[in-house]
């Protein structure tokens, strides 16, 4: 009987985590749908390389602002209302970008959509971490990245289908609108689904306890925690919040390390390294990149879809391992793999020849670059992609979790913006330099994890908080 009840609670937690991760799907879909429209946009509005990069990256400005504000909104109004706000912004943006009449109009609506993406990037990992038991938190936290990868796949697949149906992204498809416009309009569907799901979810128990609503929090905990663990779980959260309030000014991120608490800098560094390796260059510009390797537009779309599928599969591997192997070993493996594969891509493009003013790989170098790029995606997708979101959801104390996560996610989006907007001019200057730079950041990420990031596997959310706040050495609690 007890086993049956425990299974029921486990199933309930998994369902809530999956539902909460739908924001990650929109995150991936909205941020990557531009991939198939890059060349069409450039031709439609006669854009320079710099303005093309800005149009692609413009959503990331909104993402940074949305991530920063998302933590504050969720601390004030709750996790669920914040999800609804994000869904509304997604919906409005999908119609605005799909019906844009100029590049500046399109940029404005992409910034609006970015606000929704930024909010989703904060609220999903926070919500999942706060409703997950310790033994499953790594796997459930990884659902955020899995949802992102599925969203990326769905965006690239829909791009390929729309472009294929019209005979090209720039060609007219339905109702007098070009295929690239339908790529953006398609985002309205998951936006509506996300909003509907959010309205059905219960509020985070930890948020409710912070607001003094212990009875309501207990009712929700009773649906996700076995009866014999309910009182202890409630006490742990209450005690953790009291400890935070004694040790920290409630809600404040300020500290002695350049104006912030050291743990906040750890989160910011993890977020920025995740982007500085250049992963989103693959997902935002891969169609254009593969054309430079020698593939036509149709085959480039197909390769991009296959890359997205690969990303999903390796994320599943990470989900299976994160609570068994631990966070640190997976991150270290990923950093090493990314450094090597990015270096190989730099070497491959050093052999490129210029055709019609653009780099082109001939002979064996094209396949080498293609294989290296996909191995890079594997290294990232099996490590830094999901595990950073797990850590961001569990390393911050309760009293500052949403705000600290919001600041870290904001830093992530700023880093993403810098990488995305700089890629077209950097690529025009030298792809060897560009991929070499990403390889250096990957190597630096290895050093950062090895020296700074401790292991949190197997700990409760409250224990993980204490580990970082007390500055214990990496691996000190391994196997605890």
C-alpha positions in Angstrom: 0.0 0.0 0.0 2.8 2.4 0.9 4.6 1.5 -2.3 1.5 2.3 -4.3 1.2 5.7 -2.5 4.9 6.5 -3.1 4.5 5.6 -6.8 1.5 7.9 -7.0 3.5 10.8 -5.5 6.4 10.1 -7.8 4.1 10.1 -10.8 2.6 13.4 -9.6 6.0 15.1 -9.2 7.1 13.9 -12.7 3.9 15.2 -14.2 4.3 18.6 -12.6 8.0 18.8 -13.6 7.1 17.9 -17.2 4.4 20.6 -17.3 6.7 23.2 -15.8 9.3 22.4 -18.4 6.9 23.3 -21.2 8.3 26.8 -20.8 11.6 25.3 -21.9 10.0 24.1 -25.1 8.9 27.6 -26.0 12.4 28.9 -25.0 14.0 26.5 -27.5 11.3 27.0 -30.2 11.2 30.8 -30.1 15.0 31.3 -29.9 15.8 28.9 -32.8 12.9 29.4 -35.2 14.9 32.3 -36.7 17.5 29.7 -38.0 15.5 28.9 -41.2 14.6 32.5 -41.8 18.1 34.1 -41.6 18.8 34.2 -45.3 15.2 35.1 -46.2 15.2 38.0 -43.8 18.5 39.2 -45.1 17.1 39.2 -48.6 13.7 40.6 -47.7 15.0 43.6 -45.9 18.4 43.9 -47.7 20.4 43.6 -44.5 24.1 43.9 -44.0 26.0 41.2 -42.1 26.0 43.3 -38.9 22.3 44.1 -39.1 21.5 40.5 -39.9 23.3 39.5 -36.7 21.5 42.1 -34.7 18.1 41.0 -36.1 18.8 37.4 -35.1 20.2 38.4 -31.7 17.6 41.1 -30.9 15.4 38.6 -29.1 18.2 38.0 -26.6 18.0 41.6 -25.4 14.5 40.9 -24.3 15.6 37.6 -22.9 18.2 39.3 -20.6 15.6 41.8 -19.4 12.9 39.1 -19.0 15.2 36.8 -17.0 16.2 39.7 -14.7 12.6 40.7 -14.2 11.2 37.2 -14.1 12.8 36.4 -10.7 11.4 39.6 -9.2 7.9 39.0 -10.6 7.8 35.4 -9.4 9.0 36.5 -5.9 6.2 39.1 -5.7 3.3 37.4 -7.5 4.2 33.7 -7.5 5.7 31.1 -10.0 2.4 30.4 -11.8 1.3 34.0 -12.6 4.8 34.5 -14.0 4.4 31.6 -16.3 1.1 33.1 -17.6 2.8 36.4 -18.3 5.5 34.6 -20.3 2.9 32.8 -22.4 1.1 36.0 -23.3 4.4 37.6 -24.4 5.2 34.5 -26.5 1.8 34.7 -28.2 1.9 38.5 -29.0 5.4 38.1 -30.4 4.6 35.3 -32.7 2.0 37.4 -34.5 4.1 40.5 -34.5 7.2 38.9 -36.0 5.2 36.9 -38.5 3.5 40.0 -39.8 6.5 42.4 -39.6 6.7 45.0 -42.3 10.3 46.2 -41.7 13.4 45.0 -40.0 12.9 47.4 -37.1 9.3 46.2 -36.6 10.5 42.6 -36.6 13.3 43.5 -34.1 10.8 45.1 -31.8 8.5 42.0 -31.7 11.5 39.7 -31.3 12.5 41.7 -28.2 8.9 41.2 -26.9 9.2 37.5 -27.5 12.6 37.6 -25.8 11.0 38.9 -22.6 8.8 35.8 -22.6 11.8 33.5 -23.2 13.8 35.1 -20.5 10.9 34.7 -18.0 10.5 31.0 -19.0 14.3 30.4 -18.6 14.1 31.5 -15.0 10.7 30.2 -13.8 11.0 26.6 -15.2 14.2 25.5 -13.4 13.1 27.3 -10.2 9.7 25.7 -10.1 11.0 22.2 -11.0 13.7 22.4 -8.3 11.2 23.5 -5.7 8.8 20.6 -6.3 11.4 17.9 -6.8 12.6 15.4 -4.2 16.4 15.2 -3.7 16.8 11.8 -5.4 15.1 12.9 -8.6 16.0 16.6 -8.7 18.9 16.2 -11.1 16.8 14.2 -13.6 13.8 16.4 -13.2 15.8 19.6 -13.4 17.3 18.3 -16.7 13.8 18.2 -18.2 14.2 22.0 -18.7 17.1 21.4 -21.1 15.3 18.4 -22.7 12.3 20.6 -23.4 14.6 23.3 -24.8 16.2 20.7 -27.2 12.7 19.4 -28.2 11.7 23.0 -28.9 14.8 23.6 -31.0 14.0 20.4 -33.0 10.4 21.4 -33.4 11.4 24.9 -34.7 14.0 23.5 -37.1 11.6 20.8 -38.3 8.8 23.3 -38.9 11.2 25.6 -40.7 12.2 22.8 -43.0 8.6 21.8 -43.6 7.5 25.4 -44.4 10.5 26.0 -46.6 10.0 22.7 -48.4 6.3 23.3 -49.0 7.0 26.7 -50.5 10.1 25.7 -52.4 12.2 28.0 -50.3 12.0 30.2 -47.2 11.6 33.4 -49.3 8.7 32.0 -51.4 5.0 32.6 -50.8 3.2 29.8 -49.0 -0.3 30.5 -47.7 -2.6 33.6 -47.6 0.0 35.7 -49.5 2.6 35.3 -46.8 6.1 33.9 -47.3 7.3 30.7 -45.7 9.6 32.5 -43.3 6.6 34.4 -41.8 4.7 31.2 -41.1 7.8 29.9 -39.3 7.2 32.7 -36.7 3.4 32.4 -36.7 3.7 28.8 -35.8 5.0 29.8 -32.4 1.5 30.9 -31.4 0.4 27.2 -30.9 2.8 26.2 -28.1 2.3 29.7 -26.5 -1.4 29.0 -26.0 -0.6 25.5 -24.8 1.9 26.8 -22.3 -0.5 29.4 -20.9 -3.3 26.8 -20.5 -1.0 24.3 -18.7 0.3 27.0 -16.3 -3.2 27.8 -15.1 -3.6 24.1 -14.1 -0.4 23.9 -12.0 -0.2 24.3 -8.2 2.0 27.0 -6.8 5.5 26.2 -5.4 5.3 25.1 -1.8 8.6 26.9 -1.0 7.2 30.2 -2.4 4.0 29.8 -0.3 6.0 29.1 2.9 8.1 32.2 2.2 4.8 34.2 2.0 3.5 32.7 5.3 0.9 30.4 3.6 2.0 27.3 5.4 -1.4 25.5 5.3 -1.7 25.9 1.6 1.9 24.8 1.1 1.2 21.7 3.3 -1.8 20.8 1.1 0.3 20.9 -2.0 3.2 19.0 -0.4 0.8 16.3 0.6 0.3 15.6 -3.2 4.0 15.3 -4.0 5.6 13.9 -0.8 4.8 10.6 0.9 2.8 11.0 4.1 5.6 9.8 6.4 7.9 12.5 4.9 5.4 15.3 4.9 6.1 16.9 8.3 9.9 16.6 7.8 9.8 18.2 4.4 7.7 21.0 5.7 10.1 21.6 8.6 13.1 21.4 6.4 11.8 24.2 4.2 10.7 26.3 7.1 14.1 25.9 8.8 16.0 26.6 5.6 14.1 29.9 5.1 14.8 30.9 8.7 18.5 30.2 8.3 18.5 32.2 5.1 16.8 35.1 6.8 19.3 35.1 9.7 22.4 34.8 7.4 21.2 37.0 4.5 19.3 40.1 4.0 16.0 38.7 2.6 15.8 39.1 -1.1 19.2 40.8 -1.4 21.9 39.6 -3.8 24.5 42.1 -2.4 27.7 40.8 -1.0 31.4 41.4 -0.6 32.5 40.0 -4.0 32.4 43.0 -6.3 29.0 43.9 -4.9 27.4 40.4 -5.1 27.4 37.3 -3.0 30.1 34.8 -4.2 27.4 32.2 -4.9 25.7 34.6 -7.3 29.0 35.0 -9.2 29.3 31.2 -9.5 25.8 31.1 -11.1 26.7 34.0 -13.5 30.0 32.3 -14.5 28.3 29.0 -15.2 25.7 30.7 -17.3 28.2 32.7 -19.3 30.5 29.8 -20.0 27.5 27.8 -21.2 27.1 30.5 -24.0 30.7 31.5 -24.7 31.5 28.1 -26.1 29.3 29.2 -29.1 26.6 26.5 -29.0 23.9 28.8 -30.3 25.9 29.6 -33.4 25.0 26.0 -34.4 21.3 26.5 -33.7 20.9 30.0 -35.0 23.1 29.9 -38.1 23.6 26.2 -38.9 21.5 26.3 -42.1 23.8 29.1 -43.4 26.9 27.4 -42.0 26.2 24.1 -43.9 25.6 25.9 -47.1 29.2 27.3 -46.8 30.4 23.7 -46.4 28.8 22.9 -49.8 25.2 21.7 -49.1 22.2 23.4 -50.8 19.4 25.0 -48.8 17.2 21.9 -48.7 20.0 19.6 -47.4 21.2 22.3 -45.0 17.7 22.3 -43.4 17.8 18.5 -43.2 21.2 18.5 -41.5 20.0 21.1 -39.0 17.1 18.9 -38.1 19.3 15.9 -37.6 21.6 18.0 -35.4 18.6 18.9 -33.3 17.6 15.2 -33.0 21.1 14.4 -31.8 20.9 17.1 -29.2 17.7 15.6 -27.8 19.2 12.1 -27.7 22.3 13.1 -25.8 20.2 15.2 -23.4 18.4 12.0 -22.5 21.7 10.4 -21.8 22.5 13.3 -19.4 19.2 12.9 -17.7 19.9 9.3 -17.1 23.4 10.0 -15.6 23.1 13.3 -13.7 21.8 11.7 -10.5 24.1 8.7 -10.8 27.5 10.1 -11.9 27.1 13.6 -10.4 27.2 17.2 -11.7 31.0 17.8 -11.7 32.2 14.8 -13.7 29.6 15.4 -16.4 30.6 19.1 -16.7 34.3 18.3 -16.9 33.7 15.7 -19.6 31.7 18.1 -21.6 34.3 20.9 -21.3 37.0 18.6 -22.6 34.9 17.3 -25.5 33.8 20.8 -26.5 37.4 22.1 -26.4 38.7 19.3 -28.7 35.8 19.4 -31.2 35.8 23.2 -31.5 39.6 23.1 -32.1 39.1 20.6 -34.9 36.5 22.9 -36.5 38.9 25.8 -36.4 41.5 23.6 -38.1 39.0 22.5 -40.7 38.1 26.1 -41.6 41.8 27.0 -41.9 41.6 24.9 -45.1 38.7 26.8 -46.5 38.8 28.4 -49.9 36.9 31.6 -50.9 34.1 31.1 -53.3 32.0 34.2 -54.3 33.3 36.0 -51.3 32.4 33.3 -48.8 34.4 30.5 -47.2 33.9 27.0 -48.6 35.3 23.7 -47.5 36.3 21.2 -50.2 37.4 17.6 -50.1 37.6 15.8 -46.8 37.4 19.0 -44.8 33.7 19.5 -45.3 32.8 16.1 -43.7 35.4 16.7 -40.9 33.7 20.0 -40.0 30.3 18.4 -40.1 31.4 15.5 -37.8 33.2 17.9 -35.5 30.2 20.2 -35.2 27.9 17.3 -34.3 30.4 15.9 -31.8 30.5 19.4 -30.3 26.7 19.3 -30.0 26.9 15.9 -28.3 29.5 17.1 -25.8 27.4 20.1 -25.0 24.0 18.4 -25.0 25.2 15.6 -22.7 26.8 18.0 -20.2 26.6 21.8 -20.0 23.2 22.0 -21.7 21.2 20.3 -19.0 23.5 20.3 -16.0 23.9 24.1 -15.7 20.1 24.4 -15.4 20.2 21.7 -12.7 22.8 23.7 -10.7 21.1 27.0 -11.2 18.0 25.5 -9.8 19.7 24.1 -6.6 22.7 26.3 -5.6 20.9 29.4 -4.4 19.4 29.9 -1.0 15.6 29.9 -0.8 15.4 33.6 0.1 17.2 34.7 -3.1 16.6 31.7 -5.4 14.3 33.3 -7.9 16.2 36.6 -8.0 19.7 35.1 -8.2 18.5 32.7 -10.9 17.0 35.6 -12.7 20.3 37.5 -12.6 22.3 34.4 -13.7 19.9 33.7 -16.5 20.1 37.4 -17.5 23.9 37.1 -17.7 23.4 34.0 -19.9 21.2 35.8 -22.3 23.7 38.7 -22.5 26.4 36.3 -23.3 24.2 34.6 -25.9 23.5 38.0 -27.4 27.2 38.8 -27.7 28.0 35.5 -29.3 25.1 35.7 -31.7 25.4 39.3 -32.8 29.2 38.9 -33.2 29.2 35.7 -35.3 28.4 37.1 -38.8 31.1 39.8 -38.7 33.6 37.4 -36.9 32.8 34.7 -39.5 33.5 37.2 -42.3 36.8 38.1 -40.6 37.9 34.5 -39.8 36.1 31.3 -38.9 39.4 29.9 -37.7 39.7 32.7 -35.1 36.0 32.4 -34.2 36.0 28.7 -33.5 39.4 28.9 -31.9 38.0 31.5 -29.5 35.1 29.2 -28.6 37.6 26.4 -28.0 39.5 28.6 -25.5 36.3 29.3 -23.6 35.6 25.6 -23.4 39.0 25.0 -22.0 38.5 27.8 -19.4 35.2 26.3 -18.4 37.0 23.0 -17.5 39.3 24.9 -15.2 36.4 26.8 -13.6 34.5 23.7 -12.8 37.6 21.9 -11.5 38.5 24.7 -9.1 35.2 26.3 -8.1 32.2 24.1 -8.5 31.4 21.5 -5.7 29.3 18.4 -6.1 25.6 18.6 -5.0 24.4 15.2 -6.1 22.2 13.4 -3.6 21.6 16.4 -1.4 18.3 18.0 -0.5 17.7 21.5 -1.9 18.5 22.9 1.5 21.7 21.0 1.9 22.9 22.1 -1.6 22.2 25.7 -0.6 24.3 25.3 2.6 27.2 23.7 0.7 27.7 26.7 -1.5 27.1 29.3 1.1 29.6 27.6 3.4 32.2 27.5 0.6 33.1 23.8 1.0 35.7 22.4 -1.3 34.7 20.7 -4.5 33.9 17.1 -3.8 33.9 17.4 -0.1 30.5 15.9 0.2 30.7 13.5 -2.6 28.8 10.3 -1.9 26.9 11.9 1.0 
